[in-house]
Amino acid sequence: MGGNTLNEGESQMVYSSAGGQVKSTAVARLYMSQGNTWAYSHLWGAAALVAVDGDAGAHYIRLVDLQSGQVTWEQELYDRFEYQSATPFFHTFEGNDAVIGLSFADESDAATFHHAVASFGSAAGAMSFGSSLADQLASAQLKSAEDRSVPDLAGLNEEQSSTLADTLAKAMAARRVDMRADEDELDSDDEWSD
């Protein structure tokens, strides 16, 4: 399903460029956490939830440039992928190298996109979409900018930025501990199979 903010030509370009079955699209800007701040990556376009090799195959969030039709960024949805709605228009998740933020141009498209990601997670049974402490904190601290497609993160004072960064760091550390425990469990399973 194409987003409300995409015209038909843009939707067709995204569907042909995304490299799989497109489940949902929405116009968004990509932000990356850097310490205790959000940095705009200068990447924007159509965020697309893409299934590769059908619903049972890998799923990705891909960003398709609306001018060139090229995929400029992607994140595979991994086991225990947590996708959070910090605000109705700003969603966050842990990427490979940083916490990622998607700032959507349209709240309705953002809600539809979140639902599509959550629907995949429910079907796979491997992802979390609840309201975490980090989600609640980010929601309380992010202010809506006049242009709703860009969060006013500059409005956070030093204490708020530090608190948000600490919360995100703790969430990432907890995820790493969970991943190590899973790896240890797999290693111990291998020992028993010898």
C-alpha positions as CSV (number, residue, x, y, z in Angstrom):
1,M,0.0,0.0,0.0
2,G,1.4,3.4,-1.0
3,G,1.5,6.2,1.5
4,N,-0.9,9.2,1.3
5,T,2.0,11.5,0.6
6,L,3.3,9.6,-2.5
7,N,1.9,10.3,-5.9
8,E,1.2,7.4,-8.2
9,G,4.5,7.9,-10.1
10,E,6.5,7.9,-6.9
11,S,4.6,4.8,-5.6
12,Q,5.3,2.9,-8.8
13,M,9.0,3.9,-8.6
14,V,9.2,2.7,-5.0
15,Y,7.5,-0.6,-5.8
16,S,9.8,-1.3,-8.7
17,S,13.0,-0.2,-6.9
18,A,12.5,-1.7,-3.4
19,G,13.7,-5.2,-4.4
20,G,10.8,-7.4,-3.0
21,Q,7.2,-7.3,-2.1
22,V,6.4,-3.8,-0.6
23,K,4.1,-4.1,2.4
24,S,3.9,-0.4,3.3
25,T,5.4,2.9,2.4
26,A,5.6,6.4,3.9
27,V,7.7,9.5,3.2
28,A,10.3,9.9,6.0
29,R,13.7,11.4,6.9
30,L,16.4,9.2,8.5
31,Y,18.0,10.2,11.8
32,M,20.8,8.4,13.7
33,S,21.7,8.7,17.3
34,Q,25.1,10.2,18.0
35,G,25.8,10.1,21.7
36,N,22.9,12.0,23.3
37,T,21.6,13.7,20.2
38,W,19.8,12.9,17.0
39,A,21.7,13.7,13.8
40,Y,19.8,14.1,10.5
41,S,21.6,11.7,8.0
42,H,20.6,13.8,5.0
43,L,18.7,10.8,3.6
44,W,15.0,11.0,3.0
45,G,12.5,9.4,0.7
46,A,10.0,6.6,0.9
47,A,10.5,4.3,3.8
48,A,9.3,0.9,2.6
49,L,8.7,-2.3,4.5
50,V,9.8,-5.0,2.1
51,A,9.4,-8.8,2.2
52,V,12.1,-10.6,0.2
53,D,11.3,-14.2,-0.8
54,G,7.7,-13.9,0.4
55,D,6.3,-13.4,3.9
56,A,8.5,-16.2,5.3
57,G,11.7,-14.7,4.0
58,A,13.7,-11.7,5.2
59,H,12.0,-8.4,5.8
60,Y,13.7,-5.0,5.5
61,I,13.0,-1.4,6.1
62,R,14.4,0.3,3.0
63,L,14.7,4.0,2.2
64,V,14.1,4.7,-1.5
65,D,15.3,8.1,-2.9
66,L,12.3,9.6,-4.7
67,Q,14.4,11.4,-7.3
68,S,16.7,8.6,-8.4
69,G,14.7,5.5,-7.4
70,Q,17.8,4.0,-5.6
71,V,17.7,2.3,-2.3
72,T,19.9,4.6,-0.1
73,W,19.7,2.8,3.2
74,E,18.3,-0.5,4.6
75,Q,17.8,-2.4,7.9
76,E,17.0,-6.0,8.1
77,L,14.3,-6.8,10.7
78,Y,16.2,-9.2,13.0
79,D,15.1,-11.5,15.8
80,R,13.8,-9.4,18.7
81,F,13.6,-6.3,16.5
82,E,12.0,-3.5,18.6
83,Y,10.1,-0.8,16.7
84,Q,8.8,2.0,18.8
85,S,6.6,5.0,18.2
86,A,8.3,7.8,20.2
87,T,5.7,10.2,18.8
88,P,2.9,9.8,16.2
89,F,5.4,10.9,13.6
90,F,8.8,9.8,15.0
91,H,9.6,6.0,15.2
92,T,12.8,4.5,16.6
93,F,14.6,1.2,16.5
94,E,18.1,-0.2,17.0
95,G,20.0,-0.4,13.7
96,N,23.3,-2.2,13.0
97,D,25.5,0.7,14.1
98,A,23.2,3.2,15.9
99,V,19.7,3.8,17.1
100,I,17.7,4.9,14.1
101,G,14.9,7.4,13.9
102,L,12.4,7.8,11.1
103,S,10.6,11.2,11.0
104,F,7.5,10.8,8.9
105,A,5.9,13.5,6.8
106,D,2.4,12.3,7.6
107,E,1.1,10.9,10.9
108,S,-1.5,8.7,9.2
109,D,1.2,7.2,7.0
110,A,3.4,6.7,10.1
111,A,0.6,4.9,11.9
112,T,0.0,2.7,8.8
113,F,3.7,1.9,8.6
114,H,3.9,1.1,12.3
115,H,0.9,-1.2,11.9
116,A,2.6,-3.0,9.0
117,V,5.8,-3.6,10.9
118,A,3.9,-4.7,13.9
119,S,1.8,-7.1,11.8
120,F,4.9,-8.7,10.5
121,G,6.2,-9.0,14.0
122,S,3.0,-10.6,15.3
123,A,3.1,-13.1,12.5
124,A,6.8,-13.9,13.1
125,G,6.3,-13.9,16.9
126,A,9.9,-12.5,17.3
127,M,9.5,-8.7,17.7
128,S,8.5,-6.3,20.4
129,F,6.2,-3.3,19.8
130,G,5.1,-2.3,23.2
131,S,5.6,0.9,25.0
132,S,9.0,0.7,26.7
133,L,10.5,3.2,29.2
134,A,12.7,4.5,26.4
135,D,9.5,4.9,24.2
136,Q,7.7,6.8,27.0
137,L,10.7,9.0,27.7
138,A,11.2,9.8,24.1
139,S,7.6,10.6,23.6
140,A,7.6,12.9,26.7
141,Q,10.7,14.7,25.6
142,L,10.2,15.1,21.9
143,K,8.4,18.3,20.8
144,S,6.5,18.7,17.6
145,A,8.1,21.1,15.3
146,E,6.1,23.4,13.1
147,D,6.9,21.1,10.2
148,R,5.6,17.9,11.6
149,S,8.0,15.9,9.4
150,V,11.0,16.9,11.6
151,P,11.1,16.5,15.4
152,D,12.3,19.5,17.4
153,L,15.1,17.6,19.1
154,A,17.1,20.8,19.4
155,G,14.5,21.9,22.1
156,L,15.8,19.3,24.5
157,N,17.9,20.7,27.3
158,E,21.2,19.1,28.3
159,E,19.6,17.1,31.2
160,Q,16.8,15.8,28.9
161,S,19.3,14.8,26.2
162,S,21.5,13.1,28.7
163,T,18.5,11.2,30.2
164,L,17.3,10.1,26.8
165,A,20.8,9.0,25.8
166,D,21.3,7.0,29.0
167,T,17.9,5.3,28.6
168,L,18.7,4.4,25.0
169,A,22.2,3.1,26.0
170,K,20.7,0.9,28.7
171,A,18.2,-0.5,26.2
172,M,20.9,-1.2,23.8
173,A,23.1,-2.8,26.5
174,A,20.2,-5.0,27.6
175,R,19.6,-6.1,24.0
176,R,23.3,-7.0,23.7
177,V,23.1,-9.1,26.9
178,D,20.0,-10.9,25.5
179,M,21.9,-11.6,22.2
180,R,24.9,-12.9,24.1
181,A,22.6,-15.2,26.2
182,D,21.1,-16.5,23.0
183,E,24.5,-17.1,21.5
184,D,25.6,-18.9,24.7
185,E,22.5,-21.1,24.5
186,L,23.2,-21.9,20.9
187,D,26.8,-22.8,21.8
188,S,25.7,-25.1,24.6
189,D,23.1,-26.7,22.3
190,D,26.0,-27.4,19.9
191,E,28.0,-29.0,22.7
192,W,25.2,-31.4,23.4
193,S,24.8,-32.4,19.8
194,D,28.4,-33.6,19.4
